[in-house]
Amino acid sequence: QVQLVESGGGLVQAGGSLRLSCQASGTIFRINAMGWYRQAPGKQRELVATISSGGRTNYADSVKGRFTISRDNAKNTVYLQMNSLNPEDTAVYYCNANIGSSNGGYYYTKDYWGQGTQVTVSS
């Protein structure tokens, strides 16, 4: 079994910063792409940023220049540094990872999601 555990959410004033963390644990052979998504009330879940196993990054236009995604492969952890936050960034943020595991010699990959962490930005 694999679990993703997020931390770092909270309440911050506009213009402030937060850093989210997400650590994967369990039966892990390899972690491929990792990413962050968010879902605001009444809206669909949307991509925030992704990072490949080799470190290539991709960002939503709305967060470019303000958010930075990074990963520590030794710790099976992905981070999201969020700067210059504004009220439109308020949402539940979810970690996602594509993870390869082995079961009885059978290798497979699967997408996993964290439980979500609330980020609230006050004006």
C-alpha positions as CSV (number, residue, x, y, z in Angstrom):
1,Q,0.0,0.0,0.0
2,V,1.1,3.6,-0.7
3,Q,0.1,6.7,1.2
4,L,0.6,10.4,0.5
5,V,0.6,12.6,3.5
6,E,0.4,16.4,3.1
7,S,1.2,19.1,5.5
8,G,1.8,22.9,5.5
9,G,-1.6,24.3,4.8
10,G,-3.2,27.1,6.8
11,L,-4.5,30.7,6.9
12,V,-2.3,33.5,5.6
13,Q,-2.9,37.1,4.6
14,A,-2.7,38.2,1.0
15,G,0.9,38.7,0.0
16,G,2.1,36.0,2.4
17,S,3.8,32.7,1.8
18,L,3.2,29.0,2.6
19,R,5.1,25.9,1.9
20,L,3.3,22.6,1.3
21,S,4.9,19.2,1.7
22,C,3.8,15.8,0.6
23,Q,5.6,12.6,1.6
24,A,4.9,9.2,0.0
25,S,5.3,6.0,2.0
26,G,4.7,2.3,1.6
27,T,5.7,-0.2,-1.0
28,I,7.5,2.0,-3.5
29,F,9.7,0.9,-6.2
30,R,9.9,4.2,-8.1
31,I,8.1,7.5,-8.0
32,N,7.5,9.0,-11.4
33,A,5.8,12.4,-11.8
34,M,4.6,14.2,-8.8
35,G,2.3,17.2,-8.6
36,W,-0.1,19.5,-6.8
37,Y,-3.7,20.2,-7.7
38,R,-6.3,22.4,-6.0
39,Q,-10.0,22.6,-5.8
40,A,-11.8,25.8,-4.7
41,P,-15.4,25.7,-3.5
42,G,-17.8,25.2,-6.4
43,K,-15.0,24.6,-8.9
44,Q,-13.4,21.7,-10.5
45,R,-10.0,20.4,-9.4
46,E,-7.3,22.0,-11.4
47,L,-3.6,21.5,-11.9
48,V,-1.2,23.8,-10.1
49,A,2.2,22.3,-10.9
50,T,3.9,19.1,-11.7
51,I,7.5,17.8,-11.6
52,S,8.9,14.8,-13.4
53,S,11.3,12.3,-11.9
54,G,14.1,14.2,-13.7
55,G,13.1,17.5,-12.3
56,R,11.3,19.0,-15.3
57,T,8.5,21.4,-14.0
58,N,5.2,22.6,-15.4
59,Y,3.0,25.3,-13.9
60,A,-0.5,26.6,-14.4
61,D,-0.4,30.2,-15.8
62,S,-2.1,31.5,-12.8
63,V,0.8,30.6,-10.5
64,K,3.8,31.0,-12.7
65,G,6.4,33.3,-11.1
66,R,4.8,32.9,-7.6
67,F,4.8,29.1,-6.9
68,T,7.8,26.7,-7.1
69,I,7.5,23.0,-7.1
70,S,10.5,20.8,-6.0
71,R,11.1,17.3,-4.9
72,D,13.6,15.4,-2.7
73,N,13.8,11.9,-4.1
74,A,15.7,10.6,-1.1
75,K,12.8,11.5,1.1
76,N,10.0,10.6,-1.4
77,T,8.7,14.2,-0.9
78,V,7.4,16.9,-3.1
79,Y,7.1,20.5,-2.0
80,L,5.2,23.5,-3.2
81,Q,6.5,26.9,-2.2
82,M,3.8,29.5,-2.6
83,N,4.6,33.2,-2.5
84,S,2.6,36.3,-3.1
85,L,-0.6,34.5,-2.3
86,N,-3.9,36.1,-3.1
87,P,-7.5,35.2,-2.1
88,E,-8.0,33.5,-5.5
89,D,-5.4,30.9,-4.3
90,T,-7.8,29.8,-1.5
91,A,-8.6,26.1,-2.1
92,V,-7.9,22.6,-0.9
93,Y,-4.6,21.5,-2.2
94,Y,-4.0,17.9,-3.2
95,C,-0.8,16.1,-3.8
96,N,-0.6,13.5,-6.6
97,A,2.1,11.0,-7.5
98,N,2.5,8.3,-10.1
99,I,4.2,5.4,-8.3
100,G,5.6,2.2,-9.4
101,S,5.3,-0.8,-7.1
102,S,6.0,-4.5,-7.2
103,N,3.8,-7.3,-6.0
104,G,5.0,-10.9,-6.3
105,G,7.2,-10.0,-9.2
106,Y,4.5,-8.0,-11.0
107,Y,5.4,-4.4,-11.6
108,Y,2.6,-1.8,-12.0
109,T,2.1,1.9,-11.8
110,K,-0.7,3.8,-10.2
111,D,-1.8,7.3,-9.4
112,Y,-2.2,8.2,-5.8
113,W,-3.7,11.2,-4.1
114,G,-3.2,12.8,-0.7
115,Q,-6.1,13.7,1.6
116,G,-5.9,17.4,0.8
117,T,-4.7,20.4,2.9
118,Q,-6.7,23.6,3.2
119,V,-5.1,26.9,2.1
120,T,-7.0,30.0,3.0
121,V,-5.8,33.5,1.9
122,S,-7.5,36.5,3.5
123,S,-7.7,39.8,1.9
